[in-house]
């Protein structure tokens, strides 16, 4: 007689971790799962980059990847539940309370007419929360001290630029940023010492991210979409090479021709 399938994700995880469950799941810890969490979050971002709203296949792909990410949240919550720290309901209750607390213009009496007003309120409330939890000392935290985005250096560079702009440390217009990009590229091409090349390359990337910020472009999403286009176009190069009998029989001219064909098909 078949086993009855648990009805919820929490029940499934309890079954997998419990007696007679899955040996692999029973061996996992927060540390061992950390790379999985990062990988699943990255796959969600890739699914968003490839999303075509209304397209059933890409919508289903995003739905699946969000489920995989949700599994990681549930897994970490089950580990905490087993040691009596908290459970998945506590995780949900915590974020609900936080959202209500940080949206006083919706759930309270504060006002916020624009997105900038909302973000200003959000930062002020976060600061109050930190002080109440004993997270601040008499030394004022620096503007960039917690501007971290571990999943993406591009996102962190974007956040640093936003924060600096808030206090007026920014280019007055997008033209000024583009001039800075060209200046940094010139400095990069003039360098030959490896450590300095790396430093100048970082400067180019950082200035390009700030140009994207002024143009209201998400640089991480733009890069992911470009890589998806590259993969689709490169399939034509691979197909040509296989038809020629292998990469050793594919010259640069043939590869370039296949690439241009791929560009026309996979725009």
Buried (B, 14 or more C-beta within 10 A) or exposed (E): EEEEEEEEBBEBBBBBBEEEBEEEBEEBEEEEBEEBBEEBBBBBBBBBBBBEEEEEEBBEBBEEBBEBBEBBBBBBBBBBBEEEEEBBEEBEEEEEEEEEBBBBBEEEEBEBEEEEEBEEBBEEBBEEEEEEEEEEEEEEEEEEEEBEBEBBBBBBBBBBBBBBBBEEEBBEEBEBBBEBBEEBBEBBEEBEEEEEBEEBBBBBBBBBBBBBBBEEBBBBBBBBBEEBBEEBBBBBBBEBBEEBEEEEEBEEEBBEBBBEBBEEEBE
